[in-house]
Amino acid sequence: MPGNEEPRGPAPYAGRNSDPGARPGLIRRDRGPDGELASRGERARAEVSWSGSPRLWRGLVTLFLVLMVVFSVIPLTIDLLGEPNKDYNLWYQVGVVIRQGMNIYPDPATGRLFPFMYPPSAAAVLGFLSILGKHATTLVLVLAHSAAWIGAIALSVWLATGGKVRDMRQHPLLVAAPSLCIIALIHNTYLLGQPNLTLLTLLLAAFACLRLGREAPAGVLVATAAAIKAFPILALGYFVCRRMWRAALATVAALLVWLLVVPLPFRTPAQAMADLAVWSRGMVFTYNAHGIAQRPYRSFSYKNQSIMALAHRLLRDVPADGETVLSQHITKRRQRQPVRGMLADGSIDLAAMLTAPTETPRWDDQYEGVEAALKQAWRVNVAALNFRTVTAITLAAMLALSLFVVAVLPARRLRTAHTDALEFALITLLIVMFSPLSFNYAFVWLIYPLTVALNLVLNEPAHGPWRTLEIAWIASIFLIPGLAIVMPLYAQAYGNLFVPALLLVIGLGVRVRPRR
């Protein structure tokens, strides 16, 4: 795919087929083959074709509202019925426990897994939220999913099209296609209660602040995302690379406030420091042959599509679905001997677990005798390298991708709204790919890169020399995630979400560098 030509003049997006009256960032589809402006009627027909009919827009709005209602009703109904409700139950229990002054993280030295893996700041937020009661807590979290989804779509289109309010009414595909492509993942965030849509919206809002020249608010937004779930802190590396020092300092300062000040209504300063230390040891600095952070074997399962998990799954002799093997083993043990802190239905009774931590079994005690089942478990590896070799290969691959992105980023004087949209998409992709625990629902972050890529293809000349390759590129990116429909286990095990993300990095990286 060709690179973008060097901008001509001060206006952002100036480039091919540009003229003083053109909307920024859009190829003029109202020109004839010779480049002259078409007739008024032809321009009107082109605009209608581009923007879509009002009936189509009403249909899309209705479709998304119906999806939001359906996705929301499921966890809300489960909550009202008192049934196990995925992570919603855990979020409420964590809020109650922290308000009661109990420690939410067991000491990693005890060998007991964290029932709650998120930062202490997230626990503090849940403490405030749990005051509303169990049902209201679930309702607020579900409403947050819908608000974040709307925000992610709106900010994605705003950034991809140059940040102009009037350009929000773009081709309907820009609004609908990226979300519909990964609609199953969006449904998962509702069903599981995962905050990844909220994290995406916070990151995109930070990028919007950068577009507007407001670095400090951008840093605060990134810190807020990292305070909820740690991995968005990787954006700090981008701020440093781009020498956005105000954004970097604001990120660090705001994150310290989130981690050490926000918990103070429930924790003493000493307890807040201890929580941060214990959580860091257990989550950030736990990585070994069994797994990443607090989820042994599960972190290498087919559901985790981070670059780290994919490398271990393909290059080491580890189960591709160790999570199921371990779950079945623990279920059989519970039938013979109940485990404190675990209810009969498999859900967590966090208060019972924390009131007598010494009675909670170590993770290796629970999995005693499972070795034979793990050896017979399903695998997808194409090599059988050792742990250290695979770790070195993973780090080398991450470094190569990072250097590629750094190499294609335009110099400050060549940056435009157009190149920034591509640049932000690349950073979004690297963050979700590099996060050690990027389970499938984490790839809802593809909404923004897919919007940027689709906008590029829609605005290319209909008969450009690279048109066929571009169409094949975008089609493969949109279709590969769907392989999980026909072969769910193997498609995910081999990276049906990671591969499109990698293709987006390569394709958008080639496009972001202006020609000299």
C-alpha positions as CSV (number, residue, x, y, z in Angstrom):
1,M,0.0,0.0,0.0
2,P,1.4,3.4,-0.8
3,G,2.5,6.0,1.7
4,N,0.8,9.3,2.1
5,E,2.2,12.2,0.1
6,E,3.8,15.0,1.9
7,P,1.3,17.6,3.0
8,R,1.0,20.8,0.9
9,G,0.1,23.8,2.8
10,P,-1.1,24.4,6.4
11,A,-4.4,22.6,6.3
12,P,-4.5,19.2,7.8
13,Y,-5.2,16.3,5.4
14,A,-4.1,18.3,2.4
15,G,-2.9,15.8,-0.2
16,R,-4.2,14.0,-3.3
17,N,-7.0,15.7,-5.2
18,S,-7.0,18.4,-2.6
19,D,-8.7,21.8,-3.3
20,P,-9.5,24.8,-1.1
21,G,-13.2,23.7,-0.8
22,A,-12.6,20.1,0.1
23,R,-13.5,18.8,3.5
24,P,-10.3,17.9,5.5
25,G,-9.4,14.3,5.3
26,L,-11.7,13.2,2.5
27,I,-10.9,12.4,-1.1
28,R,-13.1,14.4,-3.4
29,R,-15.4,11.8,-4.9
30,D,-17.3,14.6,-6.7
31,R,-14.6,15.0,-9.4
32,G,-14.7,13.7,-12.9
33,P,-12.0,11.4,-14.4
34,D,-10.0,14.5,-15.4
35,G,-10.0,15.9,-11.9
36,E,-12.5,18.7,-12.7
37,L,-15.4,19.3,-10.3
38,A,-18.5,17.4,-11.4
39,S,-21.9,18.9,-12.0
40,R,-24.0,20.0,-9.0
41,G,-26.3,17.0,-9.5
42,E,-23.4,14.6,-9.6
43,R,-22.0,16.1,-6.4
44,A,-25.4,15.8,-4.7
45,R,-25.6,12.1,-5.7
46,A,-22.1,11.5,-4.5
47,E,-22.8,13.1,-1.1
48,V,-26.0,11.0,-0.6
49,S,-24.1,7.9,-1.5
50,W,-21.3,8.8,0.9
51,S,-23.4,9.8,3.9
52,G,-26.2,7.3,3.6
53,S,-30.0,8.0,3.7
54,P,-31.8,9.1,6.8
55,R,-33.7,5.9,6.8
56,L,-30.4,3.9,6.9
57,W,-29.1,6.0,9.8
58,R,-32.3,5.5,11.7
59,G,-32.0,1.8,11.1
60,L,-28.5,1.7,12.4
61,V,-29.4,3.7,15.6
62,T,-32.3,1.3,16.2
63,L,-30.0,-1.7,15.7
64,F,-27.4,-0.5,18.2
65,L,-30.0,0.5,20.7
66,V,-31.6,-3.0,20.5
67,L,-28.2,-4.6,20.9
68,M,-27.4,-2.5,23.9
69,V,-30.7,-3.4,25.5
70,V,-30.4,-7.1,24.8
71,F,-26.8,-7.2,26.0
72,S,-27.8,-5.3,29.2
73,V,-30.8,-7.3,30.1
74,I,-28.9,-10.6,30.4
75,P,-26.6,-9.6,33.3
76,L,-29.3,-7.5,34.9
77,T,-31.8,-10.5,34.8
78,I,-29.2,-12.9,36.2
79,D,-28.5,-10.4,39.0
80,L,-32.1,-10.1,40.0
81,L,-32.5,-13.9,40.0
82,G,-29.6,-14.2,42.4
83,E,-27.7,-16.5,40.1
84,P,-23.8,-16.4,39.7
85,N,-23.2,-13.4,37.6
86,K,-19.7,-13.7,36.2
87,D,-17.5,-10.8,37.5
88,Y,-20.4,-8.6,38.6
89,N,-20.6,-10.6,41.8
90,L,-16.9,-10.2,42.4
91,W,-16.9,-6.5,41.8
92,Y,-19.6,-6.0,44.4
93,Q,-17.9,-8.3,46.9
94,V,-14.6,-6.5,46.6
95,G,-16.4,-3.2,47.2
96,V,-18.0,-4.5,50.4
97,V,-14.8,-6.2,51.6
98,I,-12.7,-3.1,51.2
99,R,-15.3,-1.0,53.1
100,Q,-15.0,-3.5,55.9
101,G,-11.2,-2.9,56.1
102,M,-10.1,-6.4,55.0
103,N,-7.0,-7.1,52.8
104,I,-8.1,-7.9,49.3
105,Y,-4.8,-9.4,48.2
106,P,-3.2,-12.5,49.8
107,D,0.6,-12.3,50.2
108,P,2.1,-13.9,47.1
109,A,4.6,-15.7,49.4
110,T,1.7,-17.8,50.6
111,G,1.1,-19.3,47.1
112,R,-2.5,-18.3,47.1
113,L,-4.0,-16.8,44.0
114,F,-5.5,-13.3,44.0
115,P,-9.3,-13.5,43.8
116,F,-9.2,-9.9,42.6
117,M,-6.4,-9.0,40.1
118,Y,-7.0,-5.3,39.5
119,P,-5.1,-2.4,41.1
120,P,-5.9,-1.1,44.6
121,S,-7.4,2.0,43.0
122,A,-10.0,-0.2,41.2
123,A,-10.9,-1.8,44.5
124,A,-11.4,1.7,46.0
125,V,-13.7,2.7,43.2
126,L,-15.8,-0.4,43.8
127,G,-15.8,0.4,47.5
128,F,-17.6,3.7,46.7
129,L,-19.9,2.0,44.1
130,S,-20.9,-0.8,46.4
131,I,-22.6,1.6,48.8
132,L,-25.4,1.7,46.2
133,G,-26.2,-2.0,46.9
134,K,-25.8,-5.1,44.8
135,H,-28.4,-4.5,42.2
136,A,-27.6,-0.8,41.7
137,T,-23.9,-1.6,41.4
138,T,-24.7,-4.0,38.6
139,L,-27.0,-1.5,36.9
140,V,-24.4,1.2,37.0
141,L,-21.7,-1.1,35.6
142,V,-24.0,-2.2,32.8
143,L,-24.9,1.4,31.9
144,A,-21.2,2.2,31.8
145,H,-20.7,-0.4,29.2
146,S,-23.3,1.2,26.9
147,A,-22.0,4.7,27.5
148,A,-18.5,3.6,26.8
149,W,-19.5,1.8,23.6
150,I,-21.2,5.0,22.3
151,G,-18.2,7.0,23.3
152,A,-15.8,4.6,21.6
153,I,-17.7,4.8,18.3
154,A,-18.1,8.6,18.4
155,L,-14.4,9.2,19.3
156,S,-13.2,6.7,16.7
157,V,-15.0,8.4,13.9
158,W,-14.1,11.9,15.2
159,L,-10.4,11.0,15.3
160,A,-10.4,9.0,12.1
161,T,-12.0,11.7,10.0
162,G,-9.9,14.7,11.2
163,G,-11.8,15.9,14.3
164,K,-14.4,17.9,12.5
165,V,-17.9,17.9,13.9
166,R,-19.6,18.0,10.5
167,D,-17.6,15.0,9.4
168,M,-19.2,12.8,12.1
169,R,-21.9,12.0,9.5
170,Q,-19.6,9.9,7.4
171,H,-20.3,6.7,5.5
172,P,-22.5,4.4,7.7
173,L,-19.8,1.7,7.4
174,L,-17.5,3.8,9.6
175,V,-20.0,3.8,12.4
176,A,-21.4,0.3,12.1
177,A,-18.8,-2.1,10.5
178,P,-16.0,-2.0,13.2
179,S,-18.4,-2.8,16.0
180,L,-20.4,-5.4,14.1
181,C,-17.1,-7.1,13.1
182,I,-16.4,-7.9,16.8
183,I,-19.9,-7.8,18.1
184,A,-19.3,-11.1,20.0
185,L,-16.5,-9.5,21.9
186,I,-18.6,-6.5,22.8
187,H,-21.3,-8.9,24.1
188,N,-18.6,-10.6,26.2
189,T,-17.8,-7.4,28.0
190,Y,-21.4,-7.0,29.0
191,L,-21.8,-10.6,29.9
192,L,-18.6,-10.9,32.0
193,G,-18.7,-7.3,33.4
194,Q,-15.3,-6.5,31.9
195,P,-14.4,-2.7,31.6
196,N,-12.4,-2.8,28.4
197,L,-14.8,-0.6,26.4
198,T,-14.5,2.0,29.2
199,L,-10.7,1.7,28.9
200,L,-10.8,2.2,25.2
201,T,-13.0,5.3,25.5
202,L,-10.6,6.8,28.1
203,L,-7.7,6.2,25.8
204,L,-9.5,7.7,22.8
205,A,-10.5,10.7,24.9
206,A,-6.8,11.1,25.8
207,F,-5.9,11.0,22.1
208,A,-8.6,13.6,21.4
209,C,-7.0,15.8,24.1
210,L,-3.6,15.4,22.3
211,R,-5.3,16.4,19.1
212,L,-6.5,19.6,20.8
213,G,-3.1,20.3,22.3
214,R,-4.0,19.4,25.9
215,E,-1.3,17.1,27.1
216,A,-2.0,17.2,30.9
217,P,-5.7,16.1,30.6
218,A,-4.5,13.3,28.2
219,G,-2.1,12.1,30.9
220,V,-4.9,12.1,33.5
221,L,-7.2,10.1,31.3
222,V,-4.5,7.5,30.6
223,A,-3.8,7.3,34.4
224,T,-7.5,6.8,35.1
225,A,-7.6,3.9,32.6
226,A,-4.5,2.4,34.2
227,A,-6.1,2.8,37.7
228,I,-9.0,0.6,36.6
229,K,-6.9,-2.0,34.8
230,A,-3.2,-1.7,34.6
231,F,-2.2,-2.3,31.0
232,P,-3.2,1.1,29.5
233,I,-0.1,2.5,31.3
234,L,1.8,1.3,28.3
235,A,0.7,4.6,26.7
236,L,3.2,6.3,28.9
237,G,6.0,4.9,26.7
238,Y,4.4,6.7,23.7
239,F,4.3,10.0,25.6
240,V,8.0,9.6,26.4
241,C,8.9,8.6,22.8
242,R,7.1,11.6,21.5
243,R,8.6,13.8,24.2
244,M,5.2,14.8,25.5
245,W,6.6,15.6,28.9
246,R,3.5,17.3,30.3
247,A,1.4,14.2,29.4
248,A,4.0,11.9,30.9
249,L,4.3,13.8,34.2
250,A,0.5,14.1,34.4
251,T,0.1,10.4,33.9
252,V,2.6,9.6,36.7
253,A,1.2,12.2,39.1
254,A,-2.5,11.2,38.5
255,L,-1.7,7.5,38.8
256,L,0.0,8.1,42.2
257,V,-3.1,9.9,43.4
258,W,-5.3,7.0,42.2
259,L,-3.2,4.4,43.8
260,L,-2.3,6.0,47.1
261,V,-4.9,8.8,47.8
262,V,-8.2,7.5,46.4
263,P,-8.1,4.3,48.7
264,L,-7.6,6.4,51.9
265,P,-11.3,6.5,52.8
266,F,-11.0,2.8,53.3
267,R,-7.3,2.2,54.0
268,T,-4.6,3.9,56.1
269,P,-1.6,5.3,54.3
270,A,0.4,2.3,55.4
271,Q,-2.3,-0.1,54.2
272,A,-2.5,1.7,50.8
273,M,1.3,1.3,50.4
274,A,1.1,-2.4,51.4
275,D,-1.7,-3.0,49.0
276,L,0.3,-1.5,46.1
277,A,3.4,-3.5,47.0
278,V,1.6,-6.8,47.4
279,W,-0.4,-6.3,44.2
280,S,2.7,-5.3,42.2
281,R,4.6,-8.5,43.4
282,G,1.7,-10.7,42.5
283,M,0.6,-9.2,39.2
284,V,3.4,-7.1,37.7
285,F,6.4,-9.2,38.7
286,T,4.9,-12.7,38.5
287,Y,6.0,-14.5,35.3
288,N,7.2,-18.0,35.0
289,A,6.8,-21.3,33.1
290,H,3.4,-21.9,34.7
291,G,1.9,-18.6,33.5
292,I,1.6,-14.9,33.7
293,A,0.5,-13.0,36.8
294,Q,-2.1,-14.8,38.9
295,R,-3.6,-17.2,36.4
296,P,-1.3,-20.3,36.0
297,Y,-1.9,-22.1,32.6
298,R,-5.0,-20.0,31.9
299,S,-2.7,-17.2,30.8
300,F,-1.4,-19.4,28.1
301,S,-4.8,-20.7,27.0
302,Y,-6.4,-20.1,23.6
303,K,-8.5,-17.2,25.0
304,N,-5.4,-15.1,25.7
305,Q,-4.3,-13.5,22.4
306,S,-1.5,-11.3,23.6
307,I,1.9,-11.7,21.9
308,M,3.3,-13.3,25.0
309,A,0.6,-16.0,25.3
310,L,0.6,-16.7,21.5
311,A,4.3,-17.2,21.5
312,H,4.2,-19.6,24.5
313,R,1.3,-21.5,23.1
314,L,2.9,-22.0,19.7
315,L,6.5,-22.4,20.6
316,R,6.3,-24.4,23.9
317,D,4.8,-27.7,24.9
318,V,2.0,-26.2,27.0
319,P,-1.8,-26.9,26.9
320,A,-3.8,-24.7,24.7
321,D,-6.7,-25.0,27.1
322,G,-5.1,-25.6,30.5
323,E,-7.8,-23.5,32.1
324,T,-10.5,-26.1,31.3
325,V,-8.3,-29.0,32.6
326,L,-7.6,-27.2,35.8
327,S,-11.2,-26.2,36.3
328,Q,-12.4,-29.8,35.9
329,H,-9.7,-31.0,38.3
330,I,-10.7,-28.5,41.0
331,T,-14.4,-29.3,40.5
332,K,-13.8,-33.0,41.2
333,R,-11.7,-32.1,44.3
334,R,-14.5,-29.8,45.6
335,Q,-17.0,-32.7,45.2
336,R,-14.8,-34.7,47.6
337,Q,-13.7,-31.9,49.9
338,P,-15.3,-28.4,49.9
339,V,-12.9,-25.5,49.6
340,R,-13.2,-22.5,51.8
341,G,-14.2,-19.4,49.9
342,M,-15.7,-21.3,47.0
343,L,-19.4,-21.9,46.7
344,A,-21.0,-25.0,45.4
345,D,-21.8,-23.3,42.0
346,G,-18.1,-22.4,41.6
347,S,-18.4,-18.7,42.4
348,I,-16.2,-17.0,44.9
349,D,-17.3,-16.1,48.5
350,L,-14.6,-13.4,48.9
351,A,-15.5,-12.5,52.5
352,A,-15.2,-16.2,53.6
353,M,-11.9,-16.5,51.7
354,L,-10.4,-13.5,53.3
355,T,-11.6,-14.0,56.9
356,A,-9.5,-17.2,57.2
357,P,-6.8,-16.9,54.6
358,T,-4.7,-19.7,56.1
359,E,-7.6,-22.1,55.4
360,T,-7.6,-21.2,51.7
361,P,-5.5,-23.8,49.8
362,R,-2.4,-22.9,47.8
363,W,-2.9,-23.0,44.1
364,D,-0.3,-25.8,43.7
365,D,-2.1,-27.8,46.4
366,Q,-5.4,-27.5,44.6
367,Y,-3.8,-28.7,41.4
368,E,-1.9,-31.6,43.0
369,G,-2.4,-34.7,40.8
370,V,-3.3,-32.7,37.6
371,E,0.0,-33.3,35.9
372,A,-1.2,-36.3,33.9
373,A,-4.3,-34.5,32.6
374,L,-2.2,-31.5,31.6
375,K,0.1,-33.7,29.6
376,Q,-2.8,-35.2,27.7
377,A,-4.5,-31.8,27.1
378,W,-5.0,-30.3,23.7
379,R,-2.0,-28.5,22.2
380,V,-1.3,-26.3,19.1
381,N,2.4,-25.8,19.4
382,V,4.6,-26.0,16.3
383,A,7.8,-26.2,18.3
384,A,8.9,-27.3,21.8
385,L,11.3,-24.6,22.9
386,N,12.2,-23.9,26.6
387,F,10.7,-21.1,28.6
388,R,13.7,-18.8,28.5
389,T,14.1,-19.2,24.7
390,V,10.4,-18.3,24.1
391,T,10.7,-15.4,26.4
392,A,13.7,-14.1,24.4
393,I,11.8,-14.5,21.1
394,T,8.8,-12.7,22.5
395,L,10.8,-9.8,23.7
396,A,12.6,-9.6,20.3
397,A,9.3,-9.6,18.5
398,M,7.9,-6.8,20.7
399,L,11.1,-4.8,20.2
400,A,10.8,-5.3,16.4
401,L,7.2,-4.1,16.3
402,S,8.1,-1.1,18.5
403,L,11.0,-0.1,16.3
404,F,8.9,-0.4,13.2
405,V,6.3,1.9,14.7
406,V,8.9,4.4,15.9
407,A,10.6,4.3,12.4
408,V,7.4,5.1,10.5
409,L,6.2,7.9,12.8
410,P,6.5,11.2,11.0
411,A,8.6,14.0,12.3
412,R,6.9,16.7,14.4
413,R,6.9,19.2,11.5
414,L,5.1,16.6,9.2
415,R,2.4,15.7,11.6
416,T,-1.2,16.4,10.6
417,A,-4.6,15.3,11.9
418,H,-4.5,12.5,9.3
419,T,-1.1,11.1,10.4
420,D,-2.1,11.5,14.1
421,A,-5.2,9.3,13.5
422,L,-3.0,6.6,12.1
423,E,-0.4,7.1,14.8
424,F,-2.9,6.8,17.6
425,A,-4.3,3.6,16.0
426,L,-0.8,2.1,16.0
427,I,-0.3,2.9,19.6
428,T,-3.8,1.4,20.5
429,L,-2.8,-1.8,18.7
430,L,0.5,-2.2,20.4
431,I,-0.9,-1.7,23.8
432,V,-3.6,-4.4,23.4
433,M,-1.1,-6.8,21.7
434,F,1.6,-6.3,24.3
435,S,-0.6,-6.5,27.4
436,P,0.3,-9.9,29.0
437,L,-3.3,-10.8,29.6
438,S,-5.3,-9.9,26.4
439,F,-8.2,-12.2,26.6
440,N,-10.5,-12.1,23.6
441,Y,-12.8,-9.4,25.0
442,A,-9.7,-7.1,25.3
443,F,-9.8,-6.8,21.5
444,V,-12.8,-4.6,21.5
445,W,-10.0,-2.1,21.2
446,L,-10.0,-2.9,17.5
447,I,-13.0,-0.6,17.1
448,Y,-10.7,2.4,16.6
449,P,-8.0,0.9,14.3
450,L,-10.7,-0.7,12.2
451,T,-12.4,2.7,11.8
452,V,-9.2,4.3,10.8
453,A,-8.4,1.6,8.3
454,L,-11.9,1.6,6.8
455,N,-11.8,5.3,6.4
456,L,-8.6,5.1,4.5
457,V,-10.0,2.5,2.1
458,L,-13.3,4.3,1.6
459,N,-11.4,7.5,0.7
460,E,-9.0,6.0,-1.8
461,P,-9.5,6.6,-5.6
462,A,-11.7,3.9,-7.0
463,H,-9.1,2.9,-9.6
464,G,-5.8,3.5,-7.8
465,P,-2.8,1.2,-8.5
466,W,-2.9,-0.3,-5.0
467,R,-6.7,-0.6,-4.9
468,T,-6.9,-4.4,-5.1
469,L,-4.3,-4.9,-2.4
470,E,-6.1,-2.5,-0.1
471,I,-9.4,-4.2,-0.6
472,A,-7.8,-7.6,0.2
473,W,-6.1,-6.1,3.2
474,I,-9.2,-4.6,4.7
475,A,-11.4,-7.6,3.8
476,S,-9.0,-10.1,5.5
477,I,-8.9,-7.9,8.6
478,F,-12.7,-7.9,8.9
479,L,-13.2,-11.5,8.0
480,I,-10.4,-13.3,10.0
481,P,-12.2,-12.7,13.4
482,G,-15.2,-14.5,12.0
483,L,-13.2,-17.8,11.7
484,A,-14.1,-18.3,15.4
485,I,-17.7,-19.1,14.2
486,V,-16.7,-22.2,12.3
487,M,-13.7,-23.3,14.3
488,P,-13.8,-21.5,17.6
489,L,-11.0,-23.3,19.5
490,Y,-8.4,-23.4,16.7
491,A,-9.2,-20.0,15.3
492,Q,-8.6,-18.4,18.7
493,A,-5.6,-20.6,19.5
494,Y,-3.8,-19.4,16.4
495,G,-4.7,-15.8,16.9
496,N,-7.9,-14.9,15.0
497,L,-7.7,-11.5,16.8
498,F,-4.0,-11.1,17.1
499,V,-3.4,-11.6,13.4
500,P,-5.8,-8.9,12.2
501,A,-4.2,-6.6,14.8
502,L,-0.8,-7.4,13.3
503,L,-2.1,-6.8,9.8
504,L,-3.4,-3.4,10.9
505,V,0.0,-2.5,12.4
506,I,1.7,-3.3,9.1
507,G,-0.8,-1.7,6.8
508,L,-1.4,1.5,8.9
509,G,2.4,1.8,9.5
510,V,3.1,1.8,5.8
511,R,0.5,4.5,5.4
512,V,1.5,6.8,8.2
513,R,4.9,7.8,6.8
514,P,4.6,10.7,4.4
515,R,6.5,10.4,1.1
516,R,9.4,12.7,0.8
